[in-house]
Amino acid sequence: MRYLILFLLSICFAQKSQGQIYEVGVFAGGSNFIGDVGRTNYINPNTATLGLLLKWNRSPRHSWRVSIIYSDLKGYDEKSDDPRRVERDYFFDTNLLEISAGMEFTFWDFDLHQGDLKVTPYIYSGISTAKHPNYFFNAAGEYTAEGTDSWAFGIPMTLGIKSNITNHLILGFEVGARYTFSDEIDGSVPDAKELEVFSFGNTNSNDWYVFTGFTLTYTFGQRPCYCNF
């Protein structure tokens, strides 16, 4: 993680560039979880989320994008619309560190070299991996740490809209769902084999989590969103 942060900072403070094709910035917003514990609303941010973004704009229509995002994830059965979950009354509170890489594609040309106001919706997808501690619910229904960590690989699916607010600053708003290939994030499926007896919920349905928030990026060099290649 520290190497990625140093890489972002080195680009941000570079004195010379072949062309203005990079963006570096932040993500700030909220997150919510969709799984076997808590509510199942797809967009319902209930915890704070912060992250760093790096984009390499390869044309006015697409960019390569890397991000690192940290968030808490919380789920409370008592807030669910499912009466069975309300009666069970489980809750979990875990942290998650996600690294994601992929392509961002804009619906319309977003060539900031022209200098006028630009607004466009966009989509982003690729691959993600999220580190989280392992938990399980014991026989008394208590949320218990296993003392180990796991990586949950997934596919980000993001829809957003962005606009340049100055010559070098771009403001965006996005909602990004992550479908993971894991069912362990909320503790419904313990990681340790000897704890499998404590598994519960729908084991055929993997975990989801959603990031909702704003991005603010700084673009620098001569041609911020176009690169001949």
C-alpha positions in Angstrom: 0.0 0.0 0.0 2.7 2.5 0.9 4.4 2.0 -2.5 1.2 2.9 -4.3 0.8 6.0 -2.2 4.4 7.0 -2.9 3.8 6.4 -6.6 0.7 8.7 -6.5 2.6 11.4 -4.7 5.6 11.2 -7.1 3.3 11.8 -10.1 1.5 14.6 -8.3 4.7 16.5 -7.6 6.6 15.7 -10.8 8.3 18.8 -12.2 8.2 17.7 -15.9 5.8 15.7 -18.0 5.6 14.6 -21.6 1.9 15.6 -21.7 -1.0 16.5 -19.5 -2.6 13.1 -19.4 -2.7 12.2 -15.7 -5.2 12.9 -12.9 -4.5 12.3 -9.2 -7.1 12.9 -6.5 -9.3 11.7 -3.7 -12.6 9.8 -3.1 -14.8 10.7 -0.2 -18.3 9.3 0.6 -20.0 6.4 2.3 -20.3 2.6 2.0 -22.9 -0.1 2.6 -22.9 -3.8 2.6 -25.3 -6.4 1.0 -25.0 -9.9 2.3 -26.3 -12.3 5.0 -26.4 -9.8 7.8 -28.1 -6.4 7.9 -30.1 -4.5 5.3 -30.2 -5.4 1.7 -30.7 -1.9 0.2 -28.4 -1.5 -2.8 -27.6 2.2 -2.1 -27.7 3.0 1.6 -24.3 4.5 2.7 -24.0 4.2 6.5 -20.2 4.5 7.1 -17.5 6.8 6.0 -15.2 5.9 3.1 -11.9 7.6 1.9 -9.6 6.8 -0.9 -6.9 7.9 -3.5 -7.3 7.8 -7.3 -4.9 7.8 -10.2 -6.0 8.1 -13.8 -4.1 7.8 -17.0 -6.2 9.4 -19.8 -5.5 7.6 -23.1 -8.2 9.4 -25.2 -11.1 11.8 -24.7 -13.3 8.7 -24.1 -11.4 6.3 -21.9 -8.9 6.2 -19.0 -6.9 3.6 -17.1 -7.7 4.0 -13.4 -6.2 2.8 -10.2 -7.6 3.4 -6.7 -7.0 2.5 -3.1 -10.0 2.9 -0.7 -10.5 2.3 3.0 -13.9 1.9 4.6 -15.7 0.5 7.5 -18.5 -1.9 6.7 -21.4 -2.4 9.1 -24.6 -4.4 9.1 -27.4 -4.5 11.6 -30.2 -7.1 11.5 -32.4 -4.9 13.5 -32.5 -2.4 10.6 -33.4 -5.0 8.0 -36.8 -5.3 6.3 -36.7 -9.1 6.8 -38.5 -10.0 10.0 -36.4 -13.2 10.3 -33.2 -11.1 10.4 -34.8 -8.7 12.9 -35.6 -11.6 15.2 -32.1 -13.0 14.8 -30.6 -9.6 15.7 -27.0 -10.2 14.5 -24.6 -7.3 13.7 -21.1 -7.0 12.3 -18.5 -4.2 12.1 -15.4 -4.7 10.0 -12.9 -2.7 8.1 -11.9 -3.1 4.5 -9.0 -1.9 2.3 -9.6 -2.2 -1.4 -7.2 -1.9 -4.3 -8.9 -1.6 -7.7 -7.7 -1.2 -11.3 -9.6 -1.0 -14.6 -10.9 1.3 -17.3 -13.2 4.3 -17.1 -15.2 5.1 -20.2 -17.1 8.4 -20.7 -20.4 8.5 -22.7 -19.2 11.8 -24.4 -15.8 13.2 -25.3 -14.1 14.7 -22.3 -11.2 16.6 -23.9 -10.2 19.3 -21.4 -7.6 20.6 -23.8 -10.3 22.6 -25.4 -10.8 24.7 -22.3 -14.6 25.0 -22.1 -17.0 23.4 -19.6 -17.4 19.7 -19.9 -20.0 17.4 -18.3 -20.3 13.7 -19.0 -21.6 10.5 -17.4 -19.1 7.6 -17.2 -18.8 4.0 -16.3 -15.9 2.1 -14.7 -15.1 -1.5 -14.3 -12.1 -3.8 -13.9 -11.0 -6.0 -11.0 -10.7 -5.3 -7.2 -9.3 -7.0 -4.2 -10.2 -6.1 -0.6 -8.4 -7.1 2.5 -10.6 -7.7 5.6 -10.3 -9.5 8.9 -12.1 -12.8 9.4 -14.9 -13.1 11.9 -17.6 -15.7 12.7 -20.7 -15.8 14.9 -20.3 -18.3 17.7 -23.0 -20.5 19.2 -24.3 -17.6 21.4 -24.6 -15.3 18.3 -21.5 -13.3 19.3 -19.4 -11.6 16.6 -16.0 -13.2 17.2 -12.6 -12.5 15.5 -10.7 -15.4 14.0 -7.4 -13.5 14.2 -6.7 -13.8 10.4 -7.2 -11.8 7.3 -8.5 -12.6 3.8 -8.5 -11.0 0.4 -11.9 -10.8 -1.4 -11.5 -10.5 -5.1 -14.3 -8.8 -7.0 -15.6 -6.9 -10.0 -16.4 -3.1 -9.6 -19.4 -1.8 -11.5 -19.5 2.0 -11.2 -21.7 4.7 -12.7 -20.9 8.4 -12.3 -21.0 11.9 -13.7 -18.1 14.4 -13.7 -17.3 17.9 -14.8 -14.3 20.3 -14.8 -14.8 23.0 -12.2 -11.5 24.8 -13.0 -8.7 24.4 -15.6 -7.1 21.7 -13.5 -9.8 20.3 -11.1 -12.5 17.7 -12.0 -15.4 17.0 -9.7 -17.4 13.8 -10.0 -20.1 11.9 -8.2 -20.4 8.1 -8.5 -22.0 5.0 -7.2 -19.9 1.9 -7.4 -21.1 -1.6 -6.5 -18.6 -4.4 -6.0 -19.6 -8.0 -6.6 -17.1 -10.2 -4.7 -16.1 -13.8 -5.1 -16.3 -14.2 -1.3 -19.0 -14.9 1.2 -16.8 -14.3 4.3 -16.9 -10.5 4.7 -19.8 -10.4 7.1 -18.8 -13.5 9.1 -21.5 -15.7 7.8 -19.0 -18.2 6.4 -15.9 -18.6 8.7 -12.5 -18.8 7.0 -11.2 -21.6 9.2 -12.4 -25.1 8.3 -13.0 -26.1 11.9 -15.5 -23.3 12.3 -17.6 -24.3 9.3 -20.3 -25.5 11.7 -21.1 -21.8 12.4 -21.9 -21.0 8.7 -25.3 -19.6 8.0 -27.3 -17.7 5.3 -27.4 -18.3 1.6 -24.1 -19.9 0.7 -24.9 -19.6 -3.0 -25.0 -15.8 -2.8 -21.7 -13.9 -2.5 -21.2 -10.6 -0.7 -21.6 -7.2 -2.3 -20.5 -3.7 -1.0 -21.2 -0.3 -2.5 -19.2 2.9 -2.4 -21.2 6.2 -2.9 -19.5 9.6 -3.0 -17.5 12.3 -4.6 -14.2 12.4 -6.5 -12.0 15.4 -6.8 -9.0 15.0 -9.1 -6.2 17.3 -10.3 -5.1 17.1 -13.9 -1.7 18.3 -15.0 0.6 18.8 -18.1 -0.3 20.2 -21.5 -3.1 17.8 -22.6 -5.1 16.6 -19.7 -7.4 14.2 -21.4 -5.8 13.2 -24.7 -2.7 11.3 -25.6 -1.5 10.3 -29.1 -0.5 6.7 -29.4 
